[in-house]
Amino acid sequence: MVNNRIRLLSGVARAAFRLRAEIVERCFALVLDRGGMRRTWLRGRENIQKRYLIHVAGYNIGLIMRLLTGVGTPREFQARLSAGLAAIIMPNGCLILLLIAVVSDQTAAIAISFAPDPRR
């Protein structure tokens, strides 16, 4: 018992506790407090577990979105997305469409050209 107490008070254990408080406990606090899961109006343990599972899955999807796109919610992604469309008609009748989408530091562009049928 004394060895366990000494091990828990070591520097390695304190660093592990600090890391746990930063990563794991913060997630639970965000889900319970910010997400409104601290007080629930559902009846039955199974229904509460289902609700909690869906809520935590949504939180995890937000983390994945933030990792991949830099934003955590679809509304935030929509607010940061800016797109432009340009159409150019050439003298020979060709049409060139240019679509440019910019999200934070990433840019995507696509160009499509249409040429008239020379047999007409």
C-alpha positions as CSV (number, residue, x, y, z in Angstrom):
1,M,0.0,0.0,0.0
2,V,2.9,2.4,0.8
3,N,4.5,1.6,-2.6
4,N,1.3,2.4,-4.4
5,R,1.1,5.8,-2.6
6,I,4.7,6.6,-3.5
7,R,4.1,5.6,-7.2
8,L,1.0,7.8,-7.4
9,L,2.9,10.8,-6.0
10,S,5.8,10.5,-8.5
11,G,6.5,12.9,-11.3
12,V,5.4,10.5,-14.0
13,A,2.1,9.9,-12.3
14,R,1.5,13.6,-11.9
15,A,2.2,14.2,-15.6
16,A,-0.3,11.4,-16.4
17,F,-2.9,12.9,-14.2
18,R,-2.4,16.3,-15.9
19,L,-2.7,14.8,-19.3
20,R,-5.8,12.9,-18.3
21,A,-7.4,16.2,-17.0
22,E,-6.5,18.0,-20.2
23,I,-7.8,15.4,-22.7
24,V,-10.3,12.9,-21.2
25,E,-12.0,15.0,-18.5
26,R,-12.3,18.0,-20.7
27,C,-14.3,15.9,-23.3
28,F,-16.7,14.7,-20.6
29,A,-17.1,18.2,-19.2
30,L,-17.9,19.6,-22.7
31,V,-20.4,16.9,-23.4
32,L,-22.1,17.1,-20.0
33,D,-22.1,20.9,-19.4
34,R,-22.0,22.6,-22.8
35,G,-24.1,19.9,-24.5
36,G,-26.8,19.9,-21.8
37,M,-26.4,16.3,-20.8
38,R,-25.9,17.0,-17.1
39,R,-29.7,17.1,-16.7
40,T,-31.8,15.0,-18.9
41,W,-35.6,14.5,-19.0
42,L,-35.6,11.0,-20.4
43,R,-37.0,8.1,-18.5
44,G,-35.1,4.8,-18.2
45,R,-31.4,4.0,-18.1
46,E,-31.5,2.6,-21.7
47,N,-32.9,5.8,-23.2
48,I,-30.4,7.9,-21.3
49,Q,-27.6,5.7,-22.6
50,K,-28.9,6.0,-26.2
51,R,-29.0,9.8,-25.9
52,Y,-25.6,10.0,-24.4
53,L,-24.1,7.7,-27.1
54,I,-25.6,9.9,-29.9
55,H,-24.4,13.1,-28.2
56,V,-20.8,11.7,-27.8
57,A,-20.8,10.5,-31.4
58,G,-21.7,14.0,-32.5
59,Y,-18.9,15.4,-30.4
60,N,-16.5,13.0,-32.0
61,I,-17.7,13.9,-35.5
62,G,-17.0,17.5,-34.6
63,L,-13.4,16.6,-33.6
64,I,-12.9,14.7,-36.9
65,M,-14.3,17.6,-38.9
66,R,-12.0,20.0,-37.1
67,L,-9.0,17.8,-37.8
68,L,-9.8,17.4,-41.5
69,T,-11.2,20.9,-42.4
70,G,-10.2,23.2,-39.6
71,V,-13.8,23.8,-38.6
72,G,-16.0,21.8,-36.2
73,T,-19.5,22.4,-37.3
74,P,-21.2,22.5,-40.7
75,R,-22.4,26.1,-40.1
76,E,-18.9,27.2,-39.3
77,F,-17.7,25.5,-42.5
78,Q,-20.4,27.2,-44.5
79,A,-19.4,30.6,-43.0
80,R,-15.7,30.1,-43.9
81,L,-16.4,28.7,-47.4
82,S,-16.2,31.3,-50.1
83,A,-16.8,30.3,-53.7
84,G,-16.7,32.2,-57.0
85,L,-18.0,31.3,-60.5
86,A,-16.8,32.9,-63.6
87,A,-18.0,32.3,-67.2
88,I,-16.0,33.4,-70.2
89,I,-17.3,33.3,-73.8
90,M,-14.6,33.2,-76.4
91,P,-14.9,34.8,-79.9
92,N,-15.1,31.4,-81.5
93,G,-18.2,30.4,-79.4
94,C,-16.4,28.4,-76.7
95,L,-17.6,28.7,-73.2
96,I,-15.3,28.4,-70.2
97,L,-16.6,28.0,-66.7
98,L,-14.3,28.5,-63.7
99,L,-15.4,27.5,-60.2
100,I,-13.0,28.4,-57.3
101,A,-13.7,27.4,-53.7
102,V,-11.6,28.7,-50.8
103,V,-11.8,27.4,-47.2
104,S,-9.3,29.0,-44.8
105,D,-5.9,28.1,-46.3
106,Q,-7.0,25.6,-48.9
107,T,-8.1,26.4,-52.4
108,A,-9.8,24.2,-55.0
109,A,-10.5,25.2,-58.6
110,I,-12.2,23.5,-61.5
111,A,-12.4,24.6,-65.1
112,I,-14.9,23.3,-67.7
113,S,-14.9,24.2,-71.3
114,F,-17.6,23.8,-73.9
115,A,-16.9,24.0,-77.6
116,P,-19.6,24.4,-80.2
117,D,-20.1,21.6,-82.7
118,P,-18.1,22.6,-85.9
119,R,-20.6,20.7,-88.1
120,R,-23.4,23.2,-87.4
